[in-house]
Amino acid sequence: MILDQAIAEVQQIAGWRSDKVPQITNALSYAQTEREKPNRTYPWFLRKTNDQAIVTYFGQMQYPIPSDYIEDTEELAGNLYIYLMSSPGPGPSTQQVLLGADGAVLLGADGAVLLSGGGSVSPPNPPGAPNSRTVFLKKQSFEHAQQRYFGEWPYVYYNPAGILYDTGSEIGPGVPRDYYLGDTFVLLYPPPDGIYFISWRYWAQDAPQALGQENKWLKNAPWVLIGDAATKICADLQYAGGMTTAQGIAKTAEENLFRATINRGEAGRRRKMGSRL
């Protein structure tokens, strides 16, 4: 369903209207935004695997979170991982890797990492190819990761000369094995010793709605957004009958979407008493 049809459906619920197009468009967009906020039950079509979510280079620990990131898909582990055969690996040095204005590694049309001097480096397998040994990164607290990889402050009452510059306990660089997830960034531990394509499985925001186009929400669960938007519009218009209809549509559509999401994850699995979900 394209956005134009969704607008028409809201107009019909709101009393067969032909106006309020800007307000309905905003209400549909607002409904999508609310459904994509953190700590919600997300539909299956928002699950994403980004095989170039992070492209590391030598010595750089901090990288930005993907712009469409909501939260991780798995509660415990397995969200960030590296296919070793899909990454160039150790080297080259920081000075050899070309970076964009945002600090991200520049890639060629074929996915190769561009180097200064006109060269490039490619892994044996393309990014995301699973036929490889895989390193799963473990999520850590900032305190634990810092102390594990850079040592714990050993002195209590005094500061020996030169201690502020002591890096004797530092570990690395190497293949990233742990990470800390900040508000807008990720810290990798140990610091990378080269170029690695880090895959990331997470719940991702859908593309914005646009006239004449169909995003994932409008393709897979349009009546969820239509019901939410119509409820708001009818409330603004103080149209009680339309509100009742819209709330019923939203409730049914949400239940159907929830069942579809659960079924996609559970279909084909055999359960027995005491088995792990």
PyMOL commands that set and color helices and strands:
alter all, ss='L'
color gray80, all
select helices_A, chain A and resi 3-13+21-35+44-46+84-86+94-96+142-150+163-165+216-220+222-237+240-266
alter helices_A, ss='H'
color red, helices_A
select strands_A, chain A and resi 47-55+62-64+69-72+80-83+89-90+113-114+120-121+134-136+138-139+178-181+185-189+194-195+197-204
alter strands_A, ss='S'
color yellow, strands_A
deselect
rebuild
show_as cartoon
